[in-house]
Amino acid sequence: MTEFWEANFIEKQEMWGFEPAYSAVLTKDFFVEKSIRHILIPGFGYGRNARVFRDNGIAVTGIEISKTAIEMARKHYGYDMTIYHGSVADMPFDSQQYDGVFCYALIHLLDTHERQKLISDCYQQLASNGYMVFTTISKKAHTYGKGQLVSKDRYEVFEGVKMFFYDHDSIQEEFDNYGLFEIAEIEENYPFYLIKCRK
């Protein structure tokens, strides 16, 4: 996975542009409403989603697997935030308790064990009454069922990228023990779910 993302960021650089994802804007509004002050973003990328939080007075700490992406984030958004270089599989990187976690379009790239660990690790780093928000691809995406079947609802959609496609049942199954209280359907570049949990 490291090599895949490193190669992609080297080749395609700011491949998603600089505008934050729609779900990042929605989550920013939610976090501002809940007076969230410091958040963790696993799968930080080059920081396009972090900016919208920082512009609204929320401190951000990131975790990113690609050194190139971290260098790009530093170039565009400065050096005044902590970004840990490594895989989310190696969480936690610190003992900080965050009032919020925002995890965008990452969890569906992991296998069953990795997804469970990520959810648990994020929850462990949440302060009491903190919120975590995940976005993930839905079975309604046109890519569902395409490519090579890896395991139930998980497909290698193109070389090096295996995706797990969620529905309401699988969200309930994986998030129910972690304060799940809302599942919303949204449109990004694919049909996505916005999943909210509270500790």
DRENDREN-874477 format. One record per residue: residue number from 1; residue in one letter; z, x, y of N, C-alpha, C in turn. Coordinates in Angstrom, 2 decimals. Last residue first. Layout:
<sites>
resi,resn,n.z,n.x,n.y,ca.z,ca.x,ca.y,c.z,c.x,c.y
NUM,A,Z,X,Y,Z,X,Y,Z,X,Y
...
</sites>
This chain:
<sites>
resi,resn,n.z,n.x,n.y,ca.z,ca.x,ca.y,c.z,c.x,c.y
199,K,21.40,-18.43,9.02,22.52,-17.90,8.25,23.81,-18.59,8.64
198,R,18.40,-20.27,8.65,19.57,-19.94,9.47,20.70,-19.46,8.57
197,C,14.82,-20.17,8.70,16.08,-20.12,7.98,17.21,-19.78,8.95
196,K,11.51,-21.40,8.68,12.71,-21.06,9.45,13.97,-21.18,8.59
195,I,8.15,-20.66,8.49,9.34,-20.94,7.69,10.57,-20.49,8.46
194,L,5.03,-21.76,8.85,6.09,-21.16,9.65,7.40,-21.62,9.00
193,Y,2.07,-21.22,7.01,3.36,-21.89,7.13,4.25,-21.07,8.05
192,F,-1.45,-21.49,7.84,-0.20,-20.75,7.61,0.96,-21.71,7.56
191,P,-4.88,-21.22,7.48,-3.74,-22.15,7.46,-2.48,-21.40,7.02
190,Y,-5.97,-18.37,9.47,-5.94,-19.14,8.22,-4.88,-20.22,8.37
189,N,-5.54,-17.54,11.94,-6.91,-17.35,11.47,-7.09,-18.01,10.09
188,E,-3.42,-20.26,12.12,-3.70,-18.96,12.74,-5.18,-18.73,12.43
187,E,-1.94,-23.31,12.30,-3.24,-22.66,12.11,-3.22,-21.33,12.85
186,I,0.93,-24.47,10.41,0.25,-24.07,11.64,-1.08,-23.43,11.30
185,E,3.50,-26.48,9.20,2.14,-26.00,8.96,1.50,-25.68,10.30
184,A,6.92,-25.62,8.69,5.88,-26.24,9.53,4.52,-25.65,9.15
183,I,10.03,-26.18,7.48,8.73,-25.65,7.06,7.69,-26.37,7.90
182,E,13.50,-25.53,7.89,12.25,-26.11,8.42,11.04,-25.39,7.86
181,F,15.68,-24.39,6.64,15.85,-25.71,7.26,14.57,-26.30,7.85
180,L,17.23,-22.16,4.43,15.97,-22.82,4.81,16.25,-24.17,5.45
179,G,19.30,-20.44,3.64,19.45,-21.24,4.85,18.17,-21.90,5.33
178,Y,18.62,-19.25,1.22,18.76,-18.42,2.42,18.71,-19.26,3.71
177,N,17.92,-20.63,-0.98,19.25,-20.02,-0.99,19.54,-19.22,0.27
176,D,15.23,-21.35,-0.44,16.30,-22.36,-0.43,17.70,-21.77,-0.35
175,F,13.10,-19.62,-0.68,13.91,-19.55,0.54,15.14,-20.45,0.54
174,E,11.77,-20.02,-3.12,12.10,-18.65,-2.71,13.09,-18.59,-1.53
173,E,11.52,-22.82,-3.39,12.04,-22.02,-4.49,12.52,-20.64,-4.01
172,Q,10.30,-23.59,-1.02,11.65,-24.09,-1.36,12.29,-23.18,-2.41
171,I,7.85,-22.28,-1.40,8.71,-21.93,-0.25,10.15,-22.36,-0.54
170,S,6.87,-23.59,-3.63,7.19,-22.17,-3.75,8.04,-21.69,-2.56
169,D,6.58,-26.22,-2.52,7.45,-25.96,-3.68,7.84,-24.49,-3.78
168,H,4.69,-25.94,-0.44,6.07,-26.35,-0.15,7.03,-26.02,-1.28
167,D,2.92,-22.88,-1.26,2.95,-24.31,-0.96,4.42,-24.67,-0.72
166,Y,1.26,-19.68,-0.77,2.43,-20.56,-0.82,2.06,-22.03,-0.69
165,F,-0.27,-17.14,-2.50,-0.52,-18.31,-1.66,0.60,-19.33,-1.86
164,F,-0.29,-13.69,-2.33,0.36,-14.84,-2.94,0.21,-16.01,-1.99
163,M,-2.80,-11.23,-2.62,-2.12,-12.24,-1.81,-1.52,-13.33,-2.67
162,K,-3.63,-7.86,-2.54,-3.26,-8.97,-3.40,-2.45,-9.94,-2.57
161,V,-5.91,-5.49,-1.77,-5.08,-6.53,-1.14,-4.88,-7.69,-2.11
160,G,-7.57,-3.73,-3.08,-6.34,-3.20,-2.51,-5.43,-4.25,-1.89
159,E,-10.48,-5.54,-2.43,-9.90,-4.36,-3.08,-8.66,-3.85,-2.33
158,F,-9.53,-8.97,-1.91,-10.47,-7.86,-1.81,-9.73,-6.59,-2.20
157,V,-7.79,-10.57,-3.36,-8.87,-11.20,-2.62,-9.93,-10.20,-2.19
156,E,-6.17,-10.96,-6.10,-6.68,-9.80,-5.38,-7.94,-10.27,-4.65
155,Y,-3.75,-13.59,-5.97,-5.11,-13.13,-6.22,-5.37,-11.83,-5.47
154,R,-1.41,-15.86,-7.18,-1.58,-14.54,-6.55,-2.94,-13.97,-6.96
153,D,-0.75,-18.11,-8.64,-1.00,-18.27,-7.20,-1.16,-16.95,-6.44
152,K,0.45,-16.11,-11.20,0.40,-17.48,-10.69,0.31,-17.49,-9.15
151,S,-1.47,-13.07,-10.89,-0.40,-13.85,-11.50,-0.46,-15.23,-10.85
150,V,-4.11,-12.39,-10.33,-3.15,-11.35,-10.69,-1.97,-11.97,-11.43
149,L,-7.48,-13.20,-10.37,-6.14,-13.72,-10.56,-5.22,-12.60,-11.05
148,Q,-9.74,-11.93,-8.01,-9.18,-11.79,-9.35,-7.74,-12.32,-9.39
147,G,-11.36,-14.34,-5.83,-11.00,-12.99,-6.27,-10.37,-13.02,-7.66
146,K,-9.82,-17.44,-4.89,-10.95,-16.50,-4.87,-10.45,-15.12,-5.31
145,G,-7.60,-18.99,-4.65,-8.39,-19.14,-5.89,-9.58,-18.22,-5.95
144,Y,-7.90,-19.15,-1.17,-7.07,-19.46,-2.34,-7.96,-19.68,-3.56
143,T,-9.52,-18.91,1.00,-9.49,-17.77,0.07,-8.64,-18.04,-1.16
142,H,-9.11,-21.07,2.62,-10.35,-21.07,1.82,-10.38,-19.92,0.82
141,A,-5.75,-22.32,2.48,-6.72,-21.32,2.95,-7.94,-21.30,2.03
140,K,-3.88,-23.89,1.30,-5.00,-24.59,1.94,-6.05,-23.63,2.49
139,K,-1.81,-22.34,0.50,-2.83,-22.63,-0.52,-4.03,-23.37,0.08
138,S,-1.13,-20.21,3.36,-1.00,-21.44,2.59,-2.09,-21.55,1.52
137,I,0.62,-17.24,4.36,-0.62,-17.99,4.10,-0.36,-19.16,3.15
136,T,3.45,-17.22,6.60,2.75,-16.84,5.37,1.54,-17.74,5.15
135,T,6.14,-16.09,8.56,4.86,-16.80,8.48,4.14,-16.30,7.24
134,F,9.63,-16.60,9.02,8.54,-15.96,8.27,7.27,-16.77,8.47
133,V,12.54,-16.07,10.75,11.29,-16.84,10.74,10.23,-16.01,10.04
132,M,16.04,-16.43,10.85,14.88,-15.65,10.44,13.68,-16.57,10.29
131,Y,18.90,-16.38,12.96,17.73,-17.09,12.44,16.68,-16.10,11.96
130,G,22.54,-16.37,12.81,21.23,-15.83,13.17,20.11,-16.60,12.48
129,N,25.06,-17.08,12.04,24.34,-18.01,12.92,23.00,-17.47,13.42
128,S,25.83,-13.67,11.62,26.23,-15.06,11.37,25.61,-15.95,12.45
127,A,22.91,-11.57,11.61,24.27,-11.88,12.03,24.57,-13.33,11.68
126,L,20.94,-10.31,8.98,21.13,-11.35,9.99,22.62,-11.49,10.32
125,Q,20.67,-8.65,6.88,20.74,-8.03,8.20,20.87,-9.04,9.33
124,Q,20.44,-10.37,4.73,21.63,-9.51,4.80,21.79,-8.89,6.19
123,Y,17.90,-11.41,5.24,19.07,-12.29,5.36,20.35,-11.47,5.50
122,C,16.35,-9.19,4.61,16.32,-9.75,5.98,17.56,-10.60,6.22
121,D,16.97,-8.96,1.88,17.30,-7.87,2.80,17.31,-8.36,4.25
120,S,15.96,-11.41,0.85,17.38,-11.09,0.74,17.79,-10.02,1.74
119,I,13.21,-11.11,1.44,13.96,-12.26,1.96,15.46,-11.95,1.96
118,L,12.68,-8.70,-0.01,12.47,-8.79,1.44,13.28,-9.93,2.05
117,K,13.26,-9.47,-2.66,14.03,-8.41,-2.02,13.89,-8.48,-0.50
116,Q,11.30,-11.43,-3.09,12.72,-11.78,-3.18,13.60,-10.75,-2.48
115,R,9.00,-9.85,-2.83,9.24,-10.97,-1.90,10.72,-11.34,-1.90
114,E,9.30,-8.07,-4.96,9.29,-7.56,-3.59,9.55,-8.66,-2.57
113,H,9.08,-9.86,-7.14,10.30,-9.08,-6.94,10.40,-8.58,-5.49
112,T,6.40,-10.85,-6.73,7.58,-11.73,-6.80,8.87,-10.98,-6.49
111,D,4.63,-8.73,-4.34,4.80,-9.40,-5.63,6.13,-10.16,-5.65
110,L,3.18,-9.26,-1.03,4.12,-8.65,-1.97,4.15,-9.40,-3.30
109,L,1.83,-10.56,0.89,1.18,-9.35,0.35,2.02,-8.68,-0.75
108,H,3.38,-12.56,1.94,2.39,-12.95,0.92,1.62,-11.76,0.34
107,I,4.89,-11.26,3.90,5.52,-11.60,2.61,4.50,-11.95,1.54
106,L,3.34,-10.96,6.23,3.64,-9.81,5.38,4.05,-10.25,3.98
105,A,3.06,-12.63,8.48,1.93,-12.39,7.57,2.11,-11.15,6.70
104,Y,5.85,-11.54,10.22,4.54,-12.18,10.35,3.56,-11.69,9.29
103,C,9.04,-12.14,10.73,8.22,-11.45,9.73,6.87,-12.16,9.63
102,F,11.78,-11.71,12.65,10.46,-12.33,12.67,9.55,-11.51,11.77
101,V,15.17,-12.42,12.96,14.17,-11.64,12.22,12.86,-12.42,12.32
100,G,18.08,-12.23,15.09,16.83,-12.84,14.66,15.98,-11.86,13.86
99,D,20.33,-10.86,15.55,20.44,-12.32,15.65,19.15,-13.01,15.24
98,Y,21.24,-8.28,13.15,20.32,-8.82,14.18,20.53,-10.32,14.31
97,Q,23.28,-5.60,12.56,23.13,-7.04,12.31,22.32,-7.61,13.47
96,Q,22.60,-2.31,11.30,22.61,-3.27,12.40,22.56,-4.71,11.88
95,S,22.35,-0.23,9.67,23.42,-1.18,9.32,23.58,-2.25,10.40
94,D,18.95,0.54,8.67,20.14,0.73,9.49,21.19,-0.30,9.07
93,F,17.11,-0.02,6.81,16.98,1.28,7.45,18.16,1.56,8.37
92,P,17.63,-1.71,3.61,17.72,-1.61,5.08,17.58,-0.17,5.56
91,M,14.14,-1.28,2.71,15.18,-1.82,3.59,16.52,-1.82,2.85
90,D,12.03,-0.50,1.16,13.15,0.43,1.29,14.21,-0.04,2.28
89,A,10.09,-2.36,1.40,10.73,-2.26,0.08,11.97,-1.35,0.13
88,V,8.95,-1.88,3.79,10.02,-2.89,3.78,10.73,-2.90,2.43
87,S,8.44,1.63,4.18,8.08,0.36,3.56,9.26,-0.61,3.64
86,G,8.41,3.40,7.36,8.67,3.23,5.93,8.26,1.85,5.46
85,H,9.82,4.25,10.31,8.63,4.47,9.51,9.00,4.36,8.03
84,Y,11.24,2.07,12.67,11.45,2.87,11.47,10.14,3.02,10.71
83,I,11.46,2.09,15.99,10.53,1.67,14.94,10.75,2.61,13.76
82,T,13.22,1.15,18.82,13.31,1.82,17.52,12.28,1.22,16.58
81,M,11.94,1.65,22.11,12.40,0.78,21.03,12.39,1.57,19.72
80,D,10.69,3.03,24.21,12.06,2.54,24.38,12.47,1.51,23.32
79,Y,8.18,4.02,24.45,9.06,4.68,23.48,10.47,4.10,23.47
78,G,5.20,1.94,24.81,6.27,2.85,25.21,7.18,3.26,24.08
77,Y,3.00,0.43,24.18,4.21,-0.29,24.59,5.40,0.61,24.89
76,H,0.82,2.06,23.49,0.60,0.83,24.25,1.87,0.26,24.86
75,K,1.91,4.28,22.17,0.91,4.47,23.23,0.81,3.23,24.12
74,R,3.54,3.09,20.24,4.13,3.95,21.27,3.19,4.10,22.47
73,A,1.56,1.84,18.71,2.59,1.03,19.39,3.24,1.83,20.51
72,M,0.20,4.09,17.72,-0.50,3.15,18.60,0.50,2.30,19.38
71,E,2.23,5.16,16.11,1.71,5.95,17.23,0.97,5.05,18.22
70,I,2.40,3.07,14.24,3.55,3.39,15.08,3.11,4.19,16.30
69,A,-0.13,3.28,13.03,0.23,2.05,13.75,1.41,2.30,14.69
68,T,0.15,5.82,11.84,-0.88,5.59,12.87,-0.55,4.35,13.69
67,K,2.08,5.36,9.91,2.39,6.26,11.03,1.41,6.04,12.17
66,S,2.78,2.31,8.38,1.72,3.20,8.84,2.15,4.04,10.05
65,I,4.93,0.65,7.92,4.55,1.57,6.84,3.52,2.62,7.30
64,E,7.64,-0.21,10.02,6.18,-0.14,9.83,5.84,0.98,8.84
63,I,9.94,-2.17,11.66,9.74,-1.37,10.44,8.23,-1.39,10.19
62,G,11.63,-2.37,14.89,10.55,-2.61,13.94,10.65,-1.74,12.70
61,T,13.52,-4.21,17.20,13.49,-3.06,16.29,12.43,-3.37,15.24
60,V,13.77,-5.43,20.51,13.04,-5.44,19.24,13.23,-4.12,18.50
59,A,15.39,-7.67,22.75,15.22,-6.31,22.22,14.63,-6.38,20.82
58,I,14.09,-9.99,24.93,14.63,-9.82,23.58,14.35,-8.39,23.13
57,G,12.90,-10.70,27.35,14.26,-10.16,27.36,14.91,-9.98,26.00
56,N,10.27,-11.34,27.18,11.23,-12.43,27.40,12.68,-11.98,27.19
55,D,8.91,-9.12,26.50,8.63,-9.69,27.83,9.59,-10.81,28.18
54,R,9.74,-8.93,23.84,10.27,-8.00,24.83,10.06,-8.51,26.25
53,F,8.14,-10.94,22.71,9.60,-11.03,22.65,10.22,-10.16,23.74
52,V,5.59,-10.00,23.18,5.94,-11.33,23.69,7.46,-11.55,23.66
51,R,5.54,-7.52,21.81,5.50,-7.58,23.28,5.98,-8.91,23.83
50,A,5.37,-7.84,19.08,6.66,-7.46,19.68,6.68,-7.71,21.18
49,N,2.77,-8.30,18.39,3.69,-9.44,18.37,5.03,-9.13,19.00
48,R,1.67,-5.73,18.67,1.14,-6.83,19.50,2.07,-8.04,19.51
47,G,2.43,-3.40,17.26,3.32,-3.98,18.26,2.83,-5.17,19.05
46,Y,1.04,-2.44,15.17,0.98,-1.65,16.41,1.65,-2.36,17.58
45,G,3.35,-3.34,12.59,1.97,-3.07,13.03,1.97,-2.17,14.25
44,F,5.74,-4.22,11.48,5.62,-4.19,12.94,4.18,-4.02,13.41
43,G,7.18,-5.06,9.17,5.73,-5.17,9.26,5.32,-5.21,10.71
42,P,10.02,-6.70,10.51,9.46,-5.94,9.39,7.94,-6.14,9.38
41,I,11.66,-6.80,13.33,10.31,-7.18,12.90,9.86,-6.26,11.77
40,L,14.69,-8.08,14.52,14.05,-7.12,13.62,12.68,-7.66,13.25
39,I,16.09,-8.64,17.81,15.43,-9.05,16.57,14.88,-7.85,15.81
38,H,18.45,-9.78,20.05,17.94,-8.58,19.37,17.35,-8.98,18.02
37,R,19.03,-12.32,21.17,18.99,-11.13,22.04,18.35,-9.90,21.38
36,I,18.61,-15.80,21.41,18.54,-14.62,20.55,18.29,-13.40,21.43
35,S,18.92,-18.41,22.45,19.57,-17.25,23.10,19.66,-16.03,22.20
34,K,17.36,-20.42,21.51,18.59,-20.15,20.76,19.36,-18.94,21.31
33,E,15.18,-20.26,23.21,15.99,-21.48,23.22,17.34,-21.26,22.55
32,V,14.17,-17.83,22.32,14.68,-17.94,23.70,15.60,-19.15,23.81
31,F,13.36,-18.56,19.73,14.41,-17.55,19.91,15.01,-17.59,21.32
30,F,11.33,-20.43,20.35,12.49,-20.83,19.55,13.65,-19.85,19.77
29,D,9.51,-18.80,21.71,10.08,-19.99,22.37,11.37,-20.43,21.67
28,K,8.95,-16.97,19.63,9.55,-16.51,20.90,10.21,-17.68,21.61
27,T,7.66,-18.66,17.86,8.96,-18.09,17.48,9.69,-17.56,18.71
26,L,5.30,-19.20,19.27,6.18,-20.31,18.88,7.59,-19.79,18.57
25,V,4.31,-16.56,19.40,4.60,-17.30,20.64,5.56,-18.46,20.34
24,A,3.94,-16.05,16.70,4.85,-15.20,17.47,5.26,-15.89,18.76
23,S,2.00,-17.92,16.02,3.34,-18.10,15.47,4.37,-17.21,16.17
22,Y,-0.22,-16.80,17.32,0.31,-18.10,17.76,1.73,-18.30,17.27
21,A,0.11,-13.28,17.95,-0.24,-14.40,17.06,0.41,-15.68,17.60
20,P,-0.62,-11.84,21.18,0.28,-12.12,20.06,-0.26,-13.28,19.20
19,E,-3.44,-9.80,21.95,-2.76,-11.09,22.12,-1.82,-11.32,20.93
18,F,-4.83,-7.56,21.28,-3.52,-7.38,21.91,-2.77,-8.69,22.14
17,G,-6.55,-7.09,18.09,-6.48,-7.25,19.54,-5.05,-7.10,20.06
16,W,-6.50,-6.44,15.47,-6.21,-7.84,15.80,-6.13,-8.08,17.30
15,M,-7.03,-3.70,15.36,-7.95,-4.63,14.69,-7.71,-6.10,15.01
14,E,-6.88,-1.13,16.81,-6.23,-2.39,17.22,-7.04,-3.57,16.67
13,Q,-8.18,0.67,14.11,-7.30,0.75,15.27,-6.67,-0.61,15.59
12,K,-9.78,1.03,11.93,-10.01,-0.17,12.75,-9.13,-0.25,13.98
11,E,-9.08,3.57,10.79,-10.48,3.15,10.94,-10.65,2.04,11.98
10,I,-6.30,3.68,10.92,-7.10,4.82,11.38,-8.52,4.36,11.70
9,F,-5.62,1.23,9.77,-5.28,1.47,11.17,-6.05,2.67,11.74
8,N,-6.66,1.64,7.15,-7.12,0.54,7.99,-6.83,0.77,9.46
7,A,-5.19,3.85,6.22,-6.65,3.94,6.34,-7.19,2.86,7.27
6,E,-2.62,2.67,6.22,-2.90,3.87,7.03,-4.40,3.99,7.27
5,W,-2.95,0.63,4.37,-2.71,0.30,5.78,-2.97,1.49,6.68
4,F,-3.49,2.14,1.98,-4.37,1.06,2.43,-4.20,0.80,3.92
3,E,-1.31,3.85,1.74,-2.64,4.41,1.96,-3.59,3.35,2.51
2,T,0.76,1.96,1.24,0.81,2.86,2.41,-0.59,3.36,2.75
1,M,0.00,0.83,-1.21,0.00,0.00,0.00,0.00,0.86,1.26
</sites>
